[in-house]
Amino acid sequence: MKRPTPNDILKRFLSLRTNKIYTLPIVILMPHSPCNCRCVMCDIWKDNNNIKQLEETDIEKLLSSLKTFRTKLVVMSGGEALMHPNFFRLCDILHSRKIKITILSTGLLLKKYAEEIITKTNEVIVSLDGSQEIHDKIRNIPYAFNKLKDGVAELKNLNKNYRITARCVIQKANFKDLPNIIDAAKDIGLDQISFLNADVSTDAFNRPNLWEDEKVGEVKLSFEEVAQFKEIIESLINTHSKDFKNSFIAESPDKLRRFYNYYAAFYGLCDFPTVTCNAPWVSTVIEADGTVRPCFFHKKIGNIKNQDLVDILNSEDTITFRNNLDIKTNSICKKCVCSLNLSLTSKL
């Protein structure tokens, strides 16, 4: 990671102060819409027959905007980015401008593409949903855990210093497995694990129609489970204190306690955790059909196939959106499970 230059810091400051984007440190791309898992908490896979993807020409066209915005990091999300037939060609185009690349992956294709991943990207973040049986059940893919483990082993065999971390979505199906998830991450050979709550209230992840209560109940913790969750968190803080201290668990104990507050708030037991986020000022999301969003959860603001990214993000309407966006009171932001708060001096 590199420290931002004084010019970068100034431009980050101006973006936050004026609501016009002067620098965009992070861009999230979804190069390929289908996914190779069928997770209970995500509907992306339900549209697998309607393939959308970004082409080389889209990325090449995007380069001028990334240069203008001095973008440092591109996060390849999805769907499963590694399913894109020309994925590593897209990486080559981005690397030609010295842009770092992080892949968000299910982990099923890591072993197949291990050599290319090592040479053409900078980091992988895999999805880990539980110990073996629970992970496979949530992913709804046979041997998903073993495929993930084998892929990580192959990457580490090629380069033991290549960074591979995990994210885990805590939900009804795995919250009781929390200590085992951390142990599984160690067993797999990961460098770190972080956690998210499950989004059950927005149209993100291919949910144009919000979930019905029955579907929400399959993912959200019940009233009784919320109390159990609190006990599990407190126990974990005691039994895995070393993992918090050495940052193998990315979150602090206090931040992990906020995960309880999120689910408890649905039952009026407390307020939703206060969200601190500047994602719409320091990043953007570009979907597989070119759609641009301020973040994963807010409405679309344009399409890179029709307009340059600079013009989309600095249009009058988009500047007005940022100017009027109050993270603390906005109904979407208040329940956000994946906030980003990049400081003026954060390394990338």
C-alpha positions as CSV (number, residue, x, y, z in Angstrom):
1,M,0.0,0.0,0.0
2,K,1.1,3.5,-0.8
3,R,0.5,6.7,1.1
4,P,-1.5,9.3,-0.9
5,T,0.4,12.3,-2.2
6,P,-0.3,15.8,-0.9
7,N,-2.1,16.4,-4.2
8,D,-4.2,13.3,-3.7
9,I,-5.1,14.4,-0.1
10,L,-6.1,17.8,-1.4
11,K,-8.3,16.4,-4.1
12,R,-10.0,14.0,-1.6
13,F,-10.7,17.0,0.6
14,L,-12.2,19.0,-2.3
15,S,-14.4,16.1,-3.3
16,L,-15.8,15.8,0.3
17,R,-16.1,19.6,0.7
18,T,-17.6,20.5,-2.7
19,N,-19.5,17.3,-3.7
20,K,-17.7,17.5,-7.1
21,I,-15.4,14.5,-7.6
22,Y,-11.8,15.6,-8.1
23,T,-10.3,12.2,-7.3
24,L,-11.8,8.7,-7.2
25,P,-9.4,6.4,-5.4
26,I,-11.6,3.2,-5.7
27,V,-13.7,1.9,-8.5
28,I,-15.7,-1.3,-8.2
29,L,-16.3,-3.2,-11.4
30,M,-18.6,-6.0,-12.0
31,P,-17.1,-7.4,-15.2
32,H,-19.4,-10.5,-15.5
33,S,-23.0,-10.8,-14.3
34,P,-23.4,-14.6,-13.7
35,C,-22.2,-16.4,-10.6
36,N,-21.1,-20.0,-9.9
37,C,-22.8,-20.2,-6.5
38,R,-26.5,-20.2,-5.5
39,C,-26.4,-18.5,-2.2
40,V,-29.5,-18.0,0.0
41,M,-28.7,-14.4,0.8
42,C,-28.1,-13.3,-2.8
43,D,-30.1,-13.4,-6.0
44,I,-27.4,-12.7,-8.6
45,W,-27.3,-16.3,-9.7
46,K,-31.1,-16.3,-10.5
47,D,-30.3,-14.2,-13.6
48,N,-27.4,-16.4,-14.9
49,N,-29.2,-17.0,-18.2
50,N,-29.1,-13.3,-19.0
51,I,-25.4,-12.8,-19.4
52,K,-24.1,-9.2,-19.3
53,Q,-20.4,-8.3,-19.2
54,L,-18.0,-5.5,-19.7
55,E,-15.8,-5.7,-22.8
56,E,-12.2,-4.7,-23.4
57,T,-13.5,-1.6,-25.3
58,D,-15.5,-0.5,-22.2
59,I,-12.4,-0.7,-20.0
60,E,-10.2,1.0,-22.6
61,K,-12.8,3.8,-22.8
62,L,-12.9,4.0,-19.0
63,L,-9.1,4.6,-18.8
64,S,-9.3,8.3,-19.5
65,S,-11.7,8.8,-16.7
66,L,-9.6,6.7,-14.3
67,K,-6.6,8.8,-15.2
68,T,-8.5,12.0,-14.6
69,F,-9.6,10.8,-11.3
70,R,-6.2,9.3,-10.4
71,T,-7.9,6.0,-9.5
72,K,-5.5,3.7,-7.5
73,L,-7.6,0.6,-7.0
74,V,-10.1,-1.4,-9.0
75,V,-12.1,-4.0,-7.1
76,M,-13.4,-6.8,-9.4
77,S,-16.8,-7.9,-8.0
78,G,-19.7,-9.8,-9.5
79,G,-21.2,-12.2,-10.1
80,E,-18.0,-14.1,-10.3
81,A,-15.4,-12.0,-12.1
82,L,-13.2,-15.0,-12.9
83,M,-16.0,-16.4,-15.2
84,H,-15.4,-13.5,-17.7
85,P,-13.8,-15.2,-20.7
86,N,-11.3,-12.3,-21.1
87,F,-11.0,-11.4,-17.5
88,F,-7.2,-11.3,-17.4
89,R,-7.1,-9.1,-20.6
90,L,-9.2,-6.6,-18.6
91,C,-6.6,-6.8,-15.8
92,D,-3.8,-6.2,-18.3
93,I,-5.5,-3.0,-19.5
94,L,-5.9,-1.7,-16.0
95,H,-2.4,-2.7,-15.0
96,S,-1.0,-0.8,-18.0
97,R,-2.0,2.4,-16.0
98,K,-0.5,1.0,-12.8
99,I,-3.9,0.5,-11.2
100,K,-4.0,-2.2,-8.4
101,I,-6.6,-5.0,-8.8
102,T,-8.4,-6.8,-6.0
103,I,-10.7,-9.8,-6.9
104,L,-13.8,-10.6,-4.9
105,S,-14.4,-14.3,-5.5
106,T,-16.4,-17.3,-4.5
107,G,-13.1,-19.2,-4.6
108,L,-14.3,-22.0,-6.9
109,L,-12.0,-21.0,-9.8
110,L,-8.9,-20.0,-7.9
111,K,-7.0,-23.2,-8.5
112,K,-7.8,-23.1,-12.3
113,Y,-6.5,-19.6,-12.7
114,A,-3.9,-19.5,-10.0
115,E,-0.9,-18.5,-12.2
116,E,-2.8,-15.7,-13.9
117,I,-4.2,-14.4,-10.6
118,I,-0.7,-14.3,-9.0
119,T,0.8,-12.4,-12.0
120,K,-2.0,-10.1,-13.0
121,T,-3.8,-9.1,-9.8
122,N,-2.7,-7.8,-6.3
123,E,-5.1,-9.4,-3.9
124,V,-8.0,-11.9,-3.6
125,I,-10.9,-11.6,-1.1
126,V,-12.9,-14.8,-1.0
127,S,-16.4,-15.5,0.4
128,L,-16.3,-17.8,3.4
129,D,-19.7,-18.6,4.9
130,G,-18.9,-21.2,7.5
131,S,-17.1,-24.4,8.4
132,Q,-17.2,-27.0,5.6
133,E,-20.8,-28.3,5.9
134,I,-22.4,-24.9,6.5
135,H,-20.3,-23.2,3.8
136,D,-21.4,-25.8,1.2
137,K,-25.0,-25.5,2.3
138,I,-25.1,-21.7,2.1
139,R,-23.3,-21.7,-1.3
140,N,-25.6,-24.5,-2.5
141,I,-22.6,-26.0,-4.4
142,P,-21.1,-29.5,-3.7
143,Y,-17.5,-29.4,-2.3
144,A,-17.5,-25.6,-2.4
145,F,-15.4,-25.4,0.8
146,N,-12.8,-27.9,-0.5
147,K,-12.5,-26.1,-3.9
148,L,-11.9,-22.9,-2.0
149,K,-9.3,-24.5,0.2
150,D,-7.5,-26.1,-2.7
151,G,-7.5,-22.7,-4.6
152,V,-6.0,-20.9,-1.7
153,A,-3.4,-23.6,-1.2
154,E,-2.4,-23.3,-4.9
155,L,-2.1,-19.5,-4.7
156,K,0.0,-19.7,-1.6
157,N,2.2,-22.5,-3.1
158,L,3.0,-20.2,-6.0
159,N,3.5,-17.1,-3.8
160,K,3.3,-17.4,-0.1
161,N,3.2,-13.7,0.3
162,Y,0.2,-13.1,-2.0
163,R,-2.6,-11.7,0.1
164,I,-5.8,-13.7,0.4
165,T,-8.5,-12.7,2.9
166,A,-12.1,-13.6,3.4
167,R,-15.4,-11.9,4.0
168,C,-18.3,-13.7,5.8
169,V,-21.9,-12.6,5.6
170,I,-23.4,-13.3,9.0
171,Q,-27.0,-14.6,8.8
172,K,-29.5,-17.1,10.2
173,A,-27.7,-20.1,8.6
174,N,-24.2,-19.4,10.1
175,F,-24.3,-17.1,13.1
176,K,-24.0,-20.0,15.5
177,D,-20.9,-21.2,13.6
178,L,-19.0,-18.0,14.1
179,P,-16.1,-19.4,16.1
180,N,-15.7,-22.3,13.7
181,I,-15.7,-19.8,10.7
182,I,-12.6,-18.2,12.2
183,D,-10.9,-21.5,12.8
184,A,-11.8,-22.6,9.2
185,A,-10.2,-19.4,7.8
186,K,-7.0,-20.3,9.6
187,D,-7.2,-23.9,8.4
188,I,-7.6,-22.7,4.8
189,G,-4.5,-20.5,5.1
190,L,-6.1,-17.1,4.8
191,D,-4.4,-14.0,6.0
192,Q,-7.4,-12.3,7.6
193,I,-11.2,-12.6,7.9
194,S,-13.8,-9.8,8.0
195,F,-17.5,-9.9,8.6
196,L,-20.7,-8.3,7.2
197,N,-24.3,-8.5,8.1
198,A,-26.8,-9.7,5.5
199,D,-28.6,-7.0,3.5
200,V,-32.3,-7.7,3.7
201,S,-33.8,-4.3,2.9
202,T,-32.5,-3.1,-0.5
203,D,-32.7,-4.0,-4.1
204,A,-29.0,-4.7,-4.4
205,F,-27.6,-8.1,-5.5
206,N,-30.3,-8.5,-8.3
207,R,-33.3,-7.9,-6.2
208,P,-35.4,-5.4,-8.3
209,N,-38.4,-6.4,-6.2
210,L,-37.7,-6.2,-2.5
211,W,-37.9,-9.6,-0.7
212,E,-41.1,-10.7,0.8
213,D,-41.2,-11.2,4.6
214,E,-41.0,-15.0,4.2
215,K,-37.7,-14.6,2.2
216,V,-36.3,-12.1,4.7
217,G,-37.1,-14.6,7.5
218,E,-34.8,-17.1,5.8
219,V,-31.8,-14.8,6.2
220,K,-32.5,-12.4,9.0
221,L,-32.0,-13.6,12.6
222,S,-35.3,-14.2,14.5
223,F,-36.1,-12.4,17.8
224,E,-34.9,-15.4,19.8
225,E,-31.7,-15.8,17.7
226,V,-30.7,-12.2,18.3
227,A,-30.2,-12.9,22.0
228,Q,-28.2,-16.0,21.2
229,F,-26.1,-14.0,18.8
230,K,-25.2,-11.5,21.5
231,E,-24.0,-14.3,23.7
232,I,-22.0,-15.9,20.9
233,I,-20.2,-12.5,20.1
234,E,-19.3,-12.0,23.8
235,S,-18.0,-15.5,24.1
236,L,-16.0,-15.1,20.9
237,I,-14.4,-11.9,22.1
238,N,-13.0,-13.8,25.1
239,T,-12.0,-17.1,23.3
240,H,-10.4,-15.4,20.3
241,S,-8.8,-12.3,21.9
242,K,-5.5,-13.0,20.2
243,D,-7.2,-13.0,16.8
244,F,-8.6,-9.5,17.5
245,K,-5.2,-8.2,18.8
246,N,-3.2,-9.4,15.8
247,S,-6.0,-8.3,13.4
248,F,-6.6,-11.8,12.0
249,I,-10.2,-10.7,12.7
250,A,-10.4,-7.4,10.8
251,E,-13.1,-6.0,13.1
252,S,-12.5,-4.8,16.6
253,P,-14.6,-6.3,19.4
254,D,-16.8,-3.2,19.6
255,K,-17.4,-3.2,15.9
256,L,-18.4,-6.9,16.1
257,R,-20.9,-6.0,18.8
258,R,-22.5,-3.6,16.3
259,F,-23.4,-6.6,14.3
260,Y,-25.8,-7.6,17.1
261,N,-27.2,-4.1,17.1
262,Y,-28.1,-4.4,13.4
263,Y,-30.3,-7.4,13.8
264,A,-31.6,-6.3,17.2
265,A,-32.8,-3.0,15.6
266,F,-35.3,-4.8,13.4
267,Y,-37.1,-5.8,16.6
268,G,-36.9,-2.4,18.3
269,L,-34.3,-3.5,20.8
270,C,-32.0,-0.7,19.9
271,D,-31.2,1.7,17.1
272,F,-29.4,0.6,13.9
273,P,-25.7,1.2,14.3
274,T,-24.5,4.6,13.3
275,V,-23.0,4.5,9.8
276,T,-20.0,6.5,8.9
277,C,-19.5,6.4,5.1
278,N,-18.1,8.4,2.3
279,A,-18.4,5.8,-0.5
280,P,-20.2,8.1,-3.0
281,W,-17.4,10.6,-2.7
282,V,-14.4,8.3,-3.0
283,S,-15.7,5.3,-5.1
284,T,-18.3,4.2,-7.5
285,V,-19.8,0.9,-8.7
286,I,-20.0,-0.1,-12.4
287,E,-22.2,-3.0,-13.2
288,A,-21.8,-5.6,-15.9
289,D,-24.1,-3.7,-18.3
290,G,-22.3,-0.5,-17.7
291,T,-24.7,0.9,-15.1
292,V,-23.1,3.3,-12.7
293,R,-24.2,3.6,-9.0
294,P,-22.8,5.8,-6.2
295,C,-22.5,2.5,-4.2
296,F,-23.9,-1.0,-4.2
297,F,-27.2,0.2,-2.7
298,H,-28.2,3.6,-4.2
299,K,-30.0,4.1,-7.5
300,K,-28.3,4.2,-10.8
301,I,-26.9,7.5,-12.1
302,G,-25.8,6.7,-15.6
303,N,-24.1,4.2,-17.9
304,I,-20.5,4.2,-19.1
305,K,-21.6,2.8,-22.5
306,N,-23.4,6.1,-23.1
307,Q,-21.3,8.7,-21.3
308,D,-17.8,9.2,-19.8
309,L,-17.5,8.3,-16.1
310,V,-16.3,11.9,-15.3
311,D,-19.4,13.4,-16.8
312,I,-21.7,10.9,-15.0
313,L,-20.2,11.5,-11.6
314,N,-20.0,15.2,-12.0
315,S,-23.3,15.8,-13.6
316,E,-25.6,18.4,-12.0
317,D,-28.0,15.7,-10.8
318,T,-25.2,13.5,-9.2
319,I,-23.6,16.5,-7.5
320,T,-27.0,17.4,-6.1
321,F,-27.5,13.8,-4.9
322,R,-24.2,13.9,-2.9
323,N,-25.0,17.4,-1.6
324,N,-28.4,16.2,-0.3
325,L,-27.2,12.8,1.0
326,D,-27.2,12.7,4.8
327,I,-25.7,9.3,5.7
328,K,-27.1,9.4,9.2
329,T,-30.8,9.9,8.2
330,N,-31.0,8.4,4.7
331,S,-33.2,5.3,4.8
332,I,-30.8,3.2,2.8
333,C,-27.7,4.3,4.5
334,K,-29.1,3.8,8.0
335,K,-29.4,0.0,7.3
336,C,-26.2,-0.3,5.3
337,V,-24.2,-3.4,5.8
338,C,-21.2,-2.5,3.7
339,S,-20.1,1.1,4.3
340,L,-16.8,2.6,3.2
341,N,-15.1,5.4,5.0
342,L,-11.8,6.3,3.3
343,S,-9.9,9.0,5.2
344,L,-7.9,11.7,3.5
345,T,-4.6,9.8,4.3
346,S,-5.8,6.2,3.8
347,K,-3.2,4.1,2.0
348,L,-4.2,2.2,-1.2
